[in-house]
Amino acid sequence: MTIEVLKSKIHRVRVTDAELHYIGSITIDEALMDACGLVAGEKVSVVNIHNGERLDTYAIPGVRGKGEIVLNGPAARKVQKGDLVIILSYARMTVDEAKQHQPSIIFPDEHTNLL
């Protein structure tokens, strides 16, 4: 049996833009993705602290060191520029693996989205 556990977490970053007319996904500063172990195309959950919305999408790398967090496509309807969000990813593993697992959690600056 496998269970799904927290793999990565970007805690409280500010949405820098929302692009409704885009294919979809969330653009995340590549430095943040590297810091918490997210890979391009990985499924993520986005939790909006301001309105309680929760959505699933996939991560695409943004410009390194720019601090961008952009919700693209239909997800743009669930956030506004300036909202604080938490970005989560999960991994499947056995119960024994999960007991040893330590998720990668980062706490960027809430105003710049930089580490």
N, C-alpha and C positions, 0 to 999 in steps of 0.2 A: 504494500500500500504506500502511496505517496500523499503528501499534504502540500498545500500552497502556503509559503511563509514569506514575510517581508524580505526582499533582497536589497533594495536601494531606496533611499528617501532623500529628497531635496526639500528641506523644511523651510517654509515661508519665504518664497520668492515673489517678486512683484511682476505682474503681467505688463510687458512693455508695449504690446500691441495685440490686436485681434483682427485677423484677415478673413472675413466671411467668404470672399470669392477666391478660394484656394482649394486645392485638392483635398486637404485635410491633414491632421496631425498637430503636434506641438513642436515648435522650434525651441531648442534649449542650447544655451551657450555651451560650446564643446568642452570648455574647461570644467563646467559643472558636471557634464556627462561623464567625463573621465574621472573626476574626483569621487563619484559615487558608483562607478562601474556600470553605467548605462551604455548600451550599444545602439547604433543607428538601427531603426526599425523595431526596437523592443517595445512591447506593449507596456503602457503606463496608465495609471489612474491619476486623475487630477482632481483635487478637492479644493473648492473655492471657499476660503475662509469668510469672505464677505457675504455670500448668499447661500452657502450650504450645498451648492450644486456639486455633483460628483459625476465624472465622465471617464470613459476609457478611450484611448487613442494610441498612437505610436510616436516614438521620439525621432526627431531628425536634428542633426547637429547644426547649430548656428555658429556665427563668427566667434572664434575663441577670444575671450576677454572682453567682449562687448556687453555681456550681461543680459542678452536678449532672452525673453520668454514670450513667445508668440503663439496664441491659440489660432489655429487655421481651420477653415471650412466651417461646418455646422457647429463645431465646438465654440466658435467665436460668439455664438449667441448666448453662451452660458457664463461668459466673463466680460469684464470691461477693463480697459487699460487702467492700470493702477491697483487692481484687485490683488490681494495676497493669495497665493495658492501653495499647496503641498503637492509634490509629485512623488508617486510611489511606484515601485515595480516589485513583482513577486517571482518566486522560483518554486518549482516543484522538487521535492526531495523526500527521502524516506524519513520516518519519524526519528530514527537514530541520527541521520544527517542533520535534521532540523534541531536536535538537542545540542549539537556542536556548532551550529551556524551562528555567525554574527553579522547582522545586516550592516551595510555601509550607509551611514547617515551623515549628511553634511548640513551646515547651518550658514548659508551665505548671508551677507549683509542685506537686510530687507530693502534698503534704498537703492543700492547699486547692483544687487544680485551677484556681486563678486565675492570670492572667498577671502 
